[in-house]
Amino acid sequence: MGSKMVENLQEELLKRLDAYGESVMDSKDYDERIKRAKIAKKRKVVQDDEDNVIGNPNVKKKRRKKKRVTETGNLPNGIHEEEEGAQFKLSGKEKRKQELKDELGLNVMEKSEIENNNGVDSTNTTSKNSKVVVYERPKSKKREENKMDFIDNVGDSSTPLIDLKSARLDVQKFGIKGFSDEKKDAAMESLLVKLGAKPKKNKAYNYKEYQAMVQRQKVEEREKRELDRKLGYKVKRKVVAQKKDRNDVGRVDGQVGKYKHGVQFVTRKDLQPGGKPSKKKRKKKF
């Protein structure tokens, strides 16, 4: 059964391939068929358009309107709309709008405006149920009231203005909150002293205890310097101010100028009455 099915399928495929090859080879017949198909398609499109026009009344209305405009010319908008409204019945929302216009008398107003623009004299007629609506923006009212309130407040301003000193103090207090406990206490003390508080008195020590404390500090500093010197750090020397000799008389027991190779050199400073004798400079030994 399976072999018979396969043979039948192969035969059908070969037949179809032969038919397709003959149609391709016969090019004249192929071109003519394409042309016929295109013409048939165009006819079908035209027929569908005509069917749509017959089925859709809106398309008919639009075409009638175009013809009417071409025949009558460009008439005013209001008159044209009225004629169309008389010919075609409105439905739904448009009908409701037309009823509201009739109640408010808007159609009559539009007619009169159009006639005035075109130079036609017309009497201003309104319906019995017409109403005049005045619209005011609520925002503009609020703005005017706010302006008046602002002017009154500026005239009688009881609210105090921001002081720069108080603002600076608040900023400093806020910054102190971020310090550690020890730094916080010191910063608060300095701030209070700036504000006018009396500074804290230094702790009182016994004289002998104070001397011992100072000596202890000196020993600690000396040990620290020696340690730094051994480690290779640069240690600064203490600058000791030279004490002046009270018994020094100046030029009386001093030498004026300087001697070099048996020659005495004198400068203007040496000749001045209050001048001091020049001292010999020592050569640096390397």
Buried (B, 14 or more C-beta within 10 A) or exposed (E): EEEEEEEEEEEEEEEEEEEEEEEEEEEEEEEEEEEEEEEEEEEEEEEEEEEEEEEEEEEEEEEEBEEBEEEEEEEBEBBBBBEBEEEEEEEEEEEEEBEEBBEBBBBBBBBBEBBEEEEEEEEEEBEEEBEEEEEEEEEEEEEEEEEEEEEEEEEEEEEEEEEEEEEEBEEBEEEBEEEEEEEEEEBBEEBEEEEEEEEEEEEEEEEEEEEEEEEEEEEEEEEEBEEEEEEEEEEEEEEEEEEEEEEEEEEEEEEEBBEEEEEEEEEEEBEEEEBEBBEEEEEEEE
